Amino acid sequence: MVKGQKVVCTNDTFPAFIRALYKELPVKGNTYTIREVFLGREKVVKGGDTATVGLLLHELKNPPDPFHQGKQELGFTSERFAPLDELPPAEEEDEAFELVGAGAKKEKYLPFGVGDN
């Protein structure tokens, strides 16, 4: 999962103490956009000693994590989401390359697979 990628919630079952901490929770079947990917804690209580992949979502804003020293926003484990097939747009790249060399004609060539039908 990467920043900007669309994901769908597959698990919206939360215990009561999580519902009390969060302002907004994801809903099963709804699509969200990843705002940030971070290394999170396995357990919220007592700081936890194992890590998991956490997500912040553009569509949901939550208060700071009361157990995080830096007061990072409360996020969600990536295991609650499935990636959609579409990936975020890549960094802008020039898709046409110019060949340069001794005797080379100035022509534009597209990389393999670009423009092929």
DONU-247973 format. One record per atom (N, C-alpha, C): residue number from 1; x, y, z; residue in three letters. Coordinates in Angstrom, 1 decimal, m for minus. Example, Ala and Ser with C-alpha at 12.3 -4.5 7.8 and 13.67 -1.06 7.14 Angstrom:
// DONU-247973
[1,[13.2,m5.7,7.8],'Ala']
[1,[12.3,m4.5,7.8],'Ala']
[1,[13.2,m3.3,7.8],'Ala']
[2,[12.8,m2.2,7.1],'Ser']
[2,[13.7,m1.1,7.1],'Ser']
[2,[12.9,0.0,7.9],'Ser']
END
This chain:
// DONU-247973
[1,[0.8,m1.2,0.0],'Met']
[1,[0.0,0.0,0.0],'Met']
[1,[0.9,1.2,0.0],'Met']
[2,[0.5,2.2,m0.8],'Val']
[2,[1.3,3.4,m1.0],'Val']
[2,[0.4,4.7,m0.8],'Val']
[3,[1.1,5.8,m0.5],'Lys']
[3,[0.4,7.0,m0.4],'Lys']
[3,[m0.3,7.4,m1.7],'Lys']
[4,[m1.6,7.8,m1.6],'Gly']
[4,[m2.4,8.1,m2.8],'Gly']
[4,[m3.2,7.0,m3.3],'Gly']
[5,[m2.9,5.7,m2.9],'Gln']
[5,[m3.6,4.6,m3.4],'Gln']
[5,[m5.0,4.5,m2.8],'Gln']
[6,[m5.9,4.0,m3.6],'Lys']
[6,[m7.3,3.7,m3.1],'Lys']
[6,[m7.4,2.4,m2.5],'Lys']
[7,[m8.1,2.3,m1.3],'Val']
[7,[m8.3,1.0,m0.6],'Val']
[7,[m9.7,0.9,m0.2],'Val']
[8,[m10.2,m0.3,0.0],'Val']
[8,[m11.6,m0.5,0.5],'Val']
[8,[m11.5,m1.2,1.9],'Val']
[9,[m12.3,m0.7,2.8],'Cys']
[9,[m12.4,m1.3,4.1],'Cys']
[9,[m13.0,m2.7,4.1],'Cys']
[10,[m12.3,m3.6,4.7],'Thr']
[10,[m12.8,m5.0,4.8],'Thr']
[10,[m13.2,m5.4,6.2],'Thr']
[11,[m12.9,m4.6,7.2],'Asn']
[11,[m13.2,m4.9,8.6],'Asn']
[11,[m13.5,m3.6,9.3],'Asn']
[12,[m14.7,m3.4,9.7],'Asp']
[12,[m15.1,m2.2,10.5],'Asp']
[12,[m15.6,m2.6,11.9],'Asp']
[13,[m15.1,m3.7,12.4],'Thr']
[13,[m15.5,m4.1,13.8],'Thr']
[13,[m14.4,m3.6,14.7],'Thr']
[14,[m14.9,m2.7,15.6],'Phe']
[14,[m14.0,m2.1,16.6],'Phe']
[14,[m14.5,m2.3,18.0],'Phe']
[15,[m13.6,m2.6,19.0],'Pro']
[15,[m14.0,m2.6,20.4],'Pro']
[15,[m14.5,m1.3,20.9],'Pro']
[16,[m15.2,m1.2,21.9],'Ala']
[16,[m15.8,0.0,22.5],'Ala']
[16,[m14.7,1.0,22.8],'Ala']
[17,[m13.6,0.6,23.4],'Phe']
[17,[m12.5,1.6,23.8],'Phe']
[17,[m11.9,2.3,22.6],'Phe']
[18,[m11.9,1.6,21.4],'Ile']
[18,[m11.4,2.2,20.2],'Ile']
[18,[m12.4,3.2,19.7],'Ile']
[19,[m13.7,2.9,19.7],'Arg']
[19,[m14.8,3.8,19.3],'Arg']
[19,[m14.7,5.1,20.2],'Arg']
[20,[m14.3,4.9,21.4],'Ala']
[20,[m14.3,6.1,22.3],'Ala']
[20,[m13.1,7.0,22.0],'Ala']
[21,[m12.0,6.4,21.5],'Leu']
[21,[m10.8,7.2,21.2],'Leu']
[21,[m10.9,8.0,19.9],'Leu']
[22,[m11.5,7.3,18.9],'Tyr']
[22,[m11.6,7.9,17.5],'Tyr']
[22,[m12.7,8.8,17.3],'Tyr']
[23,[m12.6,9.7,16.4],'Lys']
[23,[m13.7,10.6,16.0],'Lys']
[23,[m14.4,10.0,14.8],'Lys']
[24,[m13.6,9.5,13.8],'Glu']
[24,[m14.1,8.9,12.6],'Glu']
[24,[m13.5,7.5,12.4],'Glu']
[25,[m14.4,6.6,12.0],'Leu']
[25,[m13.9,5.2,11.8],'Leu']
[25,[m14.3,4.8,10.4],'Leu']
[26,[m13.5,3.9,9.7],'Pro']
[26,[m13.9,3.5,8.4],'Pro']
[26,[m15.1,2.5,8.4],'Pro']
[27,[m15.8,2.5,7.3],'Val']
[27,[m17.0,1.6,7.2],'Val']
[27,[m16.7,0.6,6.1],'Val']
[28,[m17.0,m0.7,6.5],'Lys']
[28,[m16.8,m1.8,5.6],'Lys']
[28,[m17.5,m1.6,4.2],'Lys']
[29,[m16.7,m1.8,3.2],'Gly']
[29,[m17.2,m1.6,1.8],'Gly']
[29,[m17.0,m0.2,1.2],'Gly']
[30,[m16.6,0.8,2.1],'Asn']
[30,[m16.3,2.1,1.6],'Asn']
[30,[m14.9,2.2,1.1],'Asn']
[31,[m14.7,3.1,0.1],'Thr']
[31,[m13.4,3.3,m0.5],'Thr']
[31,[m12.7,4.5,0.1],'Thr']
[32,[m11.4,4.4,0.4],'Tyr']
[32,[m10.7,5.5,1.0],'Tyr']
[32,[m9.4,5.7,0.2],'Tyr']
[33,[m8.7,6.9,0.4],'Thr']
[33,[m7.5,7.2,m0.2],'Thr']
[33,[m6.4,7.3,0.9],'Thr']
[34,[m5.3,6.6,0.7],'Ile']
[34,[m4.2,6.6,1.7],'Ile']
[34,[m3.5,8.0,1.7],'Ile']
[35,[m3.5,8.6,2.9],'Arg']
[35,[m2.9,9.9,3.1],'Arg']
[35,[m1.4,9.7,3.5],'Arg']
[36,[m1.2,8.8,4.4],'Glu']
[36,[0.2,8.5,4.9],'Glu']
[36,[0.2,7.0,5.3],'Glu']
[37,[1.4,6.4,5.1],'Val']
[37,[1.7,5.1,5.5],'Val']
[37,[2.8,5.2,6.6],'Val']
[38,[2.6,4.5,7.7],'Phe']
[38,[3.6,4.7,8.8],'Phe']
[38,[3.8,3.4,9.6],'Phe']
[39,[4.8,3.3,10.3],'Leu']
[39,[5.1,2.1,11.2],'Leu']
[39,[4.3,2.4,12.5],'Leu']
[40,[3.4,1.5,12.8],'Gly']
[40,[2.6,1.7,13.9],'Gly']
[40,[2.9,0.6,15.0],'Gly']
[41,[2.1,0.7,16.1],'Arg']
[41,[2.3,m0.3,17.1],'Arg']
[41,[1.2,m1.4,17.0],'Arg']
[42,[1.6,m2.6,17.4],'Glu']
[42,[0.6,m3.7,17.3],'Glu']
[42,[m0.5,m3.5,18.3],'Glu']
[43,[m0.2,m3.0,19.5],'Lys']
[43,[m1.2,m2.7,20.5],'Lys']
[43,[m1.1,m1.3,21.0],'Lys']
[44,[m2.3,m0.7,21.1],'Val']
[44,[m2.3,0.7,21.6],'Val']
[44,[m2.0,0.7,23.1],'Val']
[45,[m2.5,m0.2,23.9],'Val']
[45,[m2.3,m0.2,25.3],'Val']
[45,[m0.8,m0.5,25.6],'Val']
[46,[m0.2,0.2,26.5],'Lys']
[46,[1.1,0.1,27.0],'Lys']
[46,[2.2,0.3,25.9],'Lys']
[47,[1.8,0.9,24.9],'Gly']
[47,[2.8,1.2,23.8],'Gly']
[47,[3.2,0.1,22.9],'Gly']
[48,[2.9,m1.2,23.3],'Gly']
[48,[3.2,m2.3,22.4],'Gly']
[48,[4.7,m2.4,22.0],'Gly']
[49,[5.1,m3.6,21.8],'Asp']
[49,[6.6,m3.8,21.4],'Asp']
[49,[6.7,m4.4,20.0],'Asp']
[50,[5.7,m4.6,19.3],'Thr']
[50,[5.8,m5.1,17.9],'Thr']
[50,[5.1,m4.0,17.0],'Thr']
[51,[5.5,m4.1,15.7],'Ala']
[51,[5.1,m3.0,14.8],'Ala']
[51,[4.1,m3.6,13.8],'Ala']
[52,[3.3,m2.7,13.2],'Thr']
[52,[2.4,m3.1,12.1],'Thr']
[52,[2.4,m1.9,11.1],'Thr']
[53,[1.9,m2.1,10.0],'Val']
[53,[1.8,m1.0,9.0],'Val']
[53,[0.5,m0.2,9.3],'Val']
[54,[0.6,1.1,9.5],'Gly']
[54,[m0.6,1.9,9.8],'Gly']
[54,[m0.9,2.8,8.7],'Gly']
[55,[m2.1,3.2,8.6],'Leu']
[55,[m2.6,4.1,7.5],'Leu']
[55,[m3.3,5.3,8.1],'Leu']
[56,[m3.1,6.5,7.5],'Leu']
[56,[m4.0,7.6,7.7],'Leu']
[56,[m4.7,7.8,6.4],'Leu']
[57,[m6.0,8.2,6.4],'Leu']
[57,[m6.8,8.3,5.2],'Leu']
[57,[m7.3,9.7,5.0],'Leu']
[58,[m7.3,10.1,3.8],'His']
[58,[m7.7,11.5,3.4],'His']
[58,[m9.2,11.8,3.9],'His']
[59,[m10.0,10.8,3.8],'Glu']
[59,[m11.4,11.0,4.1],'Glu']
[59,[m11.7,11.0,5.6],'Glu']
[60,[m10.8,10.5,6.4],'Leu']
[60,[m11.1,10.5,7.9],'Leu']
[60,[m10.0,11.2,8.6],'Leu']
[61,[m10.4,12.1,9.6],'Lys']
[61,[m9.5,12.8,10.4],'Lys']
[61,[m9.8,12.4,11.9],'Lys']
[62,[m8.7,12.2,12.7],'Asn']
[62,[m8.9,11.7,14.0],'Asn']
[62,[m7.9,12.5,15.0],'Asn']
[63,[m8.2,12.5,16.3],'Pro']
[63,[m7.4,13.2,17.2],'Pro']
[63,[m6.0,12.5,17.4],'Pro']
[64,[m5.1,13.2,18.1],'Pro']
[64,[m3.8,12.6,18.3],'Pro']
[64,[m3.9,11.3,19.2],'Pro']
[65,[m3.0,10.4,19.0],'Asp']
[65,[m2.9,9.2,19.7],'Asp']
[65,[m2.4,9.5,21.2],'Asp']
[66,[m3.2,9.3,22.2],'Pro']
[66,[m2.8,9.6,23.5],'Pro']
[66,[m1.6,8.8,24.1],'Pro']
[67,[m1.3,7.7,23.4],'Phe']
[67,[m0.2,6.9,23.8],'Phe']
[67,[1.1,7.1,23.0],'Phe']
[68,[1.0,8.0,22.1],'His']
[68,[2.2,8.2,21.2],'His']
[68,[2.9,9.5,21.7],'His']
[69,[4.2,9.4,21.9],'Gln']
[69,[5.0,10.5,22.5],'Gln']
[69,[4.9,11.7,21.6],'Gln']
[70,[4.9,11.5,20.3],'Gly']
[70,[4.8,12.6,19.3],'Gly']
[70,[3.4,13.1,19.0],'Gly']
[71,[2.4,12.5,19.7],'Lys']
[71,[1.0,12.8,19.5],'Lys']
[71,[0.6,12.7,18.0],'Lys']
[72,[1.1,11.6,17.4],'Gln']
[72,[0.7,11.3,16.0],'Gln']
[72,[m0.8,11.1,15.9],'Gln']
[73,[m1.4,11.4,14.8],'Glu']
[73,[m2.9,11.2,14.6],'Glu']
[73,[m3.1,9.7,14.7],'Glu']
[74,[m4.3,9.4,15.3],'Leu']
[74,[m4.7,8.0,15.4],'Leu']
[74,[m4.9,7.4,14.0],'Leu']
[75,[m4.4,6.3,13.7],'Gly']
[75,[m4.5,5.7,12.3],'Gly']
[75,[m5.1,4.3,12.4],'Gly']
[76,[m5.1,3.6,11.3],'Phe']
[76,[m5.7,2.3,11.2],'Phe']
[76,[m4.7,1.3,10.7],'Phe']
[77,[m4.8,0.0,11.2],'Thr']
[77,[m3.9,m1.0,10.7],'Thr']
[77,[m4.3,m1.3,9.2],'Thr']
[78,[m3.2,m1.5,8.4],'Ser']
[78,[m3.5,m1.8,7.0],'Ser']
[78,[m4.2,m3.1,6.8],'Ser']
[79,[m4.3,m3.9,7.8],'Glu']
[79,[m5.0,m5.2,7.6],'Glu']
[79,[m6.5,m5.1,7.5],'Glu']
[80,[m7.0,m3.9,7.9],'Arg']
[80,[m8.4,m3.6,7.8],'Arg']
[80,[m8.8,m3.2,6.3],'Arg']
[81,[m7.9,m3.1,5.4],'Phe']
[81,[m8.1,m2.6,4.1],'Phe']
[81,[m7.6,m3.6,3.0],'Phe']
[82,[m8.2,m3.5,1.8],'Ala']
[82,[m7.7,m4.3,0.7],'Ala']
[82,[m7.5,m3.2,m0.4],'Ala']
[83,[m6.3,m3.3,m1.1],'Pro']
[83,[m6.0,m2.3,m2.1],'Pro']
[83,[m6.9,m2.5,m3.3],'Pro']
[84,[m7.3,m1.4,m4.0],'Leu']
[84,[m8.0,m1.5,m5.2],'Leu']
[84,[m7.0,m1.7,m6.3],'Leu']
[85,[m7.4,m2.1,m7.5],'Asp']
[85,[m6.4,m2.3,m8.6],'Asp']
[85,[m5.7,m1.1,m9.0],'Asp']
[86,[m6.3,0.1,m8.9],'Glu']
[86,[m5.7,1.3,m9.4],'Glu']
[86,[m4.7,1.8,m8.4],'Glu']
[87,[m3.5,2.2,m9.0],'Leu']
[87,[m2.5,2.8,m8.2],'Leu']
[87,[m2.5,4.3,m8.4],'Leu']
[88,[m1.9,5.0,m7.5],'Pro']
[88,[m1.9,6.5,m7.7],'Pro']
[88,[m1.1,6.9,m8.9],'Pro']
[89,[m1.3,8.1,m9.4],'Pro']
[89,[m0.5,8.5,m10.6],'Pro']
[89,[1.0,8.6,m10.2],'Pro']
[90,[1.8,8.1,m11.1],'Ala']
[90,[3.3,8.2,m10.9],'Ala']
[90,[3.7,9.6,m11.0],'Ala']
[91,[4.9,9.8,m10.5],'Glu']
[91,[5.5,11.1,m10.6],'Glu']
[91,[5.6,11.4,m12.1],'Glu']
[92,[5.4,12.7,m12.4],'Glu']
[92,[5.5,13.1,m13.8],'Glu']
[92,[6.8,12.7,m14.4],'Glu']
[93,[6.7,11.9,m15.5],'Glu']
[93,[7.9,11.5,m16.2],'Glu']
[93,[7.7,11.8,m17.7],'Glu']
[94,[8.8,12.1,m18.4],'Asp']
[94,[8.8,12.3,m19.8],'Asp']
[94,[8.7,11.0,m20.5],'Asp']
[95,[7.6,10.6,m21.1],'Glu']
[95,[7.5,9.3,m21.7],'Glu']
[95,[8.2,9.1,m23.0],'Glu']
[96,[8.6,10.2,m23.6],'Ala']
[96,[9.3,10.1,m24.9],'Ala']
[96,[10.8,10.4,m24.6],'Ala']
[97,[11.7,9.6,m25.1],'Phe']
[97,[13.1,9.7,m24.9],'Phe']
[97,[13.7,10.1,m26.3],'Phe']
[98,[14.7,10.9,m26.3],'Glu']
[98,[15.5,11.3,m27.5],'Glu']
[98,[16.8,10.5,m27.5],'Glu']
[99,[17.1,9.8,m28.6],'Leu']
[99,[18.3,9.1,m28.7],'Leu']
[99,[19.4,10.1,m29.1],'Leu']
[100,[20.5,9.9,m28.5],'Val']
[100,[21.7,10.8,m28.7],'Val']
[100,[22.9,10.0,m29.0],'Val']
[101,[23.7,10.4,m30.0],'Gly']
[101,[24.9,9.6,m30.3],'Gly']
[101,[25.5,10.0,m31.6],'Gly']
[102,[26.6,9.5,m31.9],'Ala']
[102,[27.2,9.8,m33.2],'Ala']
[102,[26.3,9.4,m34.4],'Ala']
[103,[25.9,10.3,m35.2],'Gly']
[103,[25.1,10.0,m36.4],'Gly']
[103,[23.7,9.7,m36.1],'Gly']
[104,[23.2,9.8,m34.8],'Ala']
[104,[21.9,9.5,m34.5],'Ala']
[104,[20.9,10.6,m35.0],'Ala']
[105,[19.8,10.2,m35.6],'Lys']
[105,[18.8,11.1,m36.1],'Lys']
[105,[18.1,11.6,m34.9],'Lys']
[106,[17.6,12.9,m35.0],'Lys']
[106,[16.8,13.4,m33.9],'Lys']
[106,[15.4,12.9,m34.1],'Lys']
[107,[15.0,11.8,m33.5],'Glu']
[107,[13.7,11.2,m33.5],'Glu']
[107,[13.3,10.9,m32.1],'Glu']
[108,[12.0,10.9,m31.9],'Lys']
[108,[11.5,10.6,m30.6],'Lys']
[108,[11.1,9.1,m30.6],'Lys']
[109,[11.5,8.4,m29.5],'Tyr']
[109,[11.2,7.0,m29.4],'Tyr']
[109,[10.4,6.8,m28.1],'Tyr']
[110,[9.4,6.0,m28.1],'Leu']
[110,[8.7,5.7,m26.9],'Leu']
[110,[9.2,4.4,m26.3],'Leu']
[111,[9.3,4.3,m24.9],'Pro']
[111,[9.8,3.1,m24.3],'Pro']
[111,[8.9,1.9,m24.7],'Pro']
[112,[9.4,0.7,m24.6],'Phe']
[112,[8.7,m0.5,m24.9],'Phe']
[112,[7.3,m0.5,m24.1],'Phe']
[113,[6.3,m0.7,m24.8],'Gly']
[113,[5.0,m0.9,m24.2],'Gly']
[113,[4.1,0.4,m24.2],'Gly']
[114,[4.8,1.6,m24.3],'Val']
[114,[4.1,2.8,m24.4],'Val']
[114,[3.6,3.1,m25.8],'Val']
[115,[2.3,3.3,m25.9],'Gly']
[115,[1.7,3.6,m27.2],'Gly']
[115,[1.4,2.3,m28.0],'Gly']
[116,[1.8,1.1,m27.5],'Asp']
[116,[1.4,m0.1,m28.2],'Asp']
[116,[0.0,m0.4,m28.0],'Asp']
[117,[m0.7,m1.0,m28.9],'Asn']
[117,[m2.1,m1.4,m28.7],'Asn']
[117,[m2.2,m2.9,m28.6],'Asn']
END
